[in-house]
Amino acid sequence: MDKYVVIDLETTGNSPVKGDKIIEVGIVVIEDDKITDHYSTLLHPNKAIPPFISNLTGIFDEDISEAPTFKEKAEEITTIFRGGYLIAHNVPFDLGFLNKELENNGIEQITNPVLDTVELARILYPRAPSYKLWQLTKYLGIYHEDPHRALSDAYVTAKLFIKLKEKLHSLPYETIDHLLKLEKMLKSDVNQLLIERHERLAFSVNDDEDIVTYRGLAFKNTETEKETRLAPTLSFGDYLDAIYEKNGTMQQYMKKYEKRDGQRDMSETVFDAFQMHNHTLIEAETGTGKSLAYLIPAIYEAVRSKKRIVISTQTTQLQTQLLDEEIPLIRKLIDFPFNVSLLKGKSHYISLEKFERELASDQQDNYDIVLTKAMILVWLTETDTGDIDEIHLPSSGYLFYKKISTEAEDYTDPYSPWFWMSYYQKARKKATQADIIITNHALLCTDIFNDYQFLPGYDKVIVDEAHHLEETASRHYGLKLDYINLNYTLNQLGMTNDAKLLGNLLQKYSFDPEDLPLKKWNEILSQATYEIDDLFRSLFQYVVDQHRNDKSVSDIGRTQYRFENEREDPKIWNTIKEMATRLTFFMRDLIHILTIIEQYFVNANVLDTNNKDELKGMMQVLQSFIDRIEQLFLVEDATGQVKWMEIDKYGAKNAVYLYSEPKDISTLLADDFFDKKESVILTSATLTMKNSFSFIQNRLGLKAERLVTKKVNSPFAYQEQVQLMVPNDFPDIRQGNDDFIYATSEAIISLAEITDGRMLVLFTSYDMLRKTHAILTETIDVNKYVIIAQGVSSGSRNRLKKNFQSFDQAILLGTSSFWEGVDIPGEDLSCLVIVRLPFQPPDHPIYEAKSELLKKEKRNPFFELALPNAVIRFKQGFGRLIRSTSDRGIVFVCDARITKARYGKNFTESIPDVPITIDSTHKLMQKAEDWF
């Protein structure tokens, strides 16, 4: 069958079962991999077209007033499909509508084999940023003439399918072979396409030097030659002149280059710190170009001194920017080569050995796991790094991935072929040869608190997004434990399923069941699993039953409860401690049995290094759980830790998340990090309060005698680009939420009319966001404005941002992560609403514990902790609006405390100097309208 019929429909809504109808059909026919025919018709749905659909498609009631009904065109449409595959971008949608219309008209339904381009694109282009049709075609360079019209969408879907087919025909034999074993669980009838490719490759020799095969697995050859080292010949001053000054390389390679004095100034500050062996705090405001400013001296110093320099970031977004944008540019700007390596923690890298074992398993997988395996098979033929962050797995796929990450590897046998193919080992090797290592705060802190075992040795480090260092260090010096992870991991230690660790091992070797305590293993594992469920259900109920003020709500809506052993109800808490103790006993018994099994196989001389390491790894996992349970429940706290639990009141009754962190990390960082390194550069756009670095200096434990501070002002003309507006007639936020939320909602609606949407609204709590979203959807013209809300609308932060940018008139409601790291430049964002000043709730477990510690030291928690944190957070939020010299917009702050409270100036004097207007909401709206 070599006929493919691509269909796309425009409809009055999303559900044919609820009476939604087809209003336009677009069909494109492909034969011999070429588009040979097309068909298009409007259809009368016998109902009004909703305004939102008309705005989206451009099809209005008058356009279909004389159009035929579906029944009149049914025969024409169904005839086209005879003898061919049915293709659609999301087959269930289009085929569901088509067959419902056929059923309603008493016509036989279409039963053609189907190919879903969404599913096929996920498998064959696993690194695509999105699988929405318009974003996918943009990624693949397919021109889309008229989005959201049926024939145009059908044409680009046809072109997409031809590309997908070409991609499938480029895959190696081993990958096709595995896909054939998986395809039965896919929605697409792709069997014949795979068989054609399989047969074509069956008797051919693989001469593709870019592909390596081992044990039936095909993956990209990632061996690369090391660059030749040449030291810079210029002095540092001449080096900067050649880059920054008139007729320099930056002017040659950057369009519309304008020299920024602050950028060169920052480069000089970084280099001076390296030479003087000082630590340095640098606040580089938005627009400075701080990434280039610190990379330029770092590369010069690393190559000149032949000593690597580490650069650490908080987000993968910044790492990607450094690797994909800044580093390639610098290679053009300078005349000597340098080596750069990205190194992450083991959990980021796939284990080829573990994946190969999972492919060989006979376990029946659900759809998400099959899709995950198929995506990874194709991705392995493309990836240089094996970093799972390169692809977007389906929801269940990440649980499966935990089984096949390098973190699940425990062997270090350099004689194993898998060792030399390990992406993690290759990343480590590359890092040892690099001048610049780019990593994240998580791995940096893991390295610091584990005697520097994870990163190659270094003396100088640049910490970007440094305002996150304290939080990350605290998290990595602390611990966490949750029911889902604990139960899932224990389940994987079973032996009744071929895919489980012990089951795999026992199947591999023959043994006498009488010699091994296997019956006891299953009994104890079952008891441990029961005890986990009982313990976590008790903890859940314990939090629910507490009526004191110790409970708070996280920004994602979880109930938080701080616990300290000496404060709890002795009777209930002793019962919980007894449960925790029993659970550790069961886990110790499991370790003991694993030791017996290991010794049995060692004595039989059949246990190879990998299997031995796997057993050791199982024991280590169990021991780590024992250590965490004891630390949380059974050890008297003498280390200044704050412990708390989080539950979702409306979730599963055992879904409890346990945490522990130090109350003060400054001494640990001072002793383990700053005192041991020659030079640590800490930079961010937000490090000061009222131009003072004292808060961040004290929180991180930086000693004044080795510290230099530098503030680099933004080159943006904030006076002309921004208006800061504060209403003086809003309800007092401290008197209750409801009136304040209604006033905020009304202001958002008024501003939306002025700015045509294009608005980001920042909240400090998910509860307030959710209530505001409910009011907006009831009162605003939802046919005109698209409202996208974090935690309400589905998708990741990045996906929500892209959806926001894809609509002309949209309002984006965000909390937590949306306060920083979200770049929406240009006209996509014209208004920023800050609902409340971002103070952490006083009953937040970490703040509460740190506050108590400060009080014991006779210090003021509000002015030394709450206020500086809120100011830095506020500066991050403020920075979302202006991202370039051409941006222009309004910052509307609903919280009058910014002007009325005695501490309000700490906020306004910590941001760039902008015009501030304090007036009634009505007059502010008039001014906003005049300004735009």
CORVENZI-V757696 format. One line per field, one symbol per residue. ss: DSSP state (H for helix, E for strand, C for the rest). burial: # if it has 24 or more other C-alpha atoms within 12 Angstrom, else .. A space follows every 10 residues. Layout:
ss->???
burial->???
This chain:
ss->CCEEEEEEEE ECCCCCCCCC CEEEEEEEEE ECCEEEEEEE EECCCCCCCC HHHHHHHCCC HHHHCCCCCH HHHHHHHHHH CCCCEEEECC HHHHHHHHHH HHHHCCCCCC CCCEEEHHHH HHHHCCCCCC CCHHHHHHHC CCCCCCCCCH HHHHHHHHHH HHHHHHHHCC CCHHHHHHHH HHHHHCCCCC HHHHHHHHHH HHCCCCCCCC EEEECCEEEE CCCCCCCCCC CCCCCHHHHH HHHHCCCCHH HHHCCCCCCC HHHHHHHHHH HHHHHHCCEE EEEECCCCCH HHHHHHHHHH HHHHHCCCEE EEECCHHHHH HHHHHHHHHH HHHCCCCCCE EECCCHHHEE CHHHHHHHHH CCCCCCHHHH HHHHHHHHHC CCCCCCEHHH CCCCCCHHHH HHHHEHHHCC CCCCCCHHHH HCHHHHHHHH HHCCCEEEEE HHHHHHHHCC CCCCCCCCCE EEECCHHHHH HHHHHHHCEE EEHHHHHHHH HHCCCCCCCC HHHHHHHHCC CCHHHCCHHH HHHHHHHHHH HHHHHHHHHH HHHHHCCCCC EEECCCCCEE EECCHHHCCH HHHHHHHHHH HHHHHHHHHH HHHHHHHHHH HHHCCCCCHH HHHHHHHHHH HHHHHHHHHH HHHHCCCCCC EEEEEEECCC CCCCCEEEEE EECCCHHHHH HHHHCCCCEE EEEECCCCEC CECHHHHHHH CCCHHHEEEE EECCCCCHHH HEEEEEECCC CCHHHCCHHH HHHHHHHHHH HHHHHCCCEE EECCCHHHHH HHHHHHHHHC CCCCCEEEEE CCECCCHHHH HHHHHHCCCE EEEECHHHHC CCCCCHHHCC EEEECCCCCC CCCCHHHHHH HHHHHHCCCC HHHHHHHHHH HHHHHHHHCC CCCCCCCCEE EEECCCHHHH CCCCHHHHCC CCCCEEEEEC HHHHHHHHHH HC
burial->..######## ###..#...# ########## ....#..### #####..### ..######## #..#..#.## #.##..##.# #..####### ########## ##......## .######### ########## #######..# ...#..#### ########## #####.#### ########## ###.###### ####..##.. .......... ###...#### ##........ .#...#..## ####....## ........## .######### #####.#### ########## ########## ####.##### ######.##. .##..##.## #.##..#### ########## #########. ....#..### ########## ########## ####..##.# ########## #......### ########## ########## #########. ...####### ########## ########## ###.###.## #####..### ######.... .......#.. ##.####### ########## ####.....# ########## #####..... ..#..##.## ########## #####.##.# #.....#.## ##.######. ###.###### ####.....# ########.. ..######## ########## .####.#### ########## ########## ###..##### ######.#.. ########.# ..#...#..# ########## ########## ########## ###.###..# .#.####### ##....#### ########## ########## #####.#### ########## ########## ##........ ##.####### ########## #####.#### #########. ..##.##### ##.#.####. #..##.##.. ..
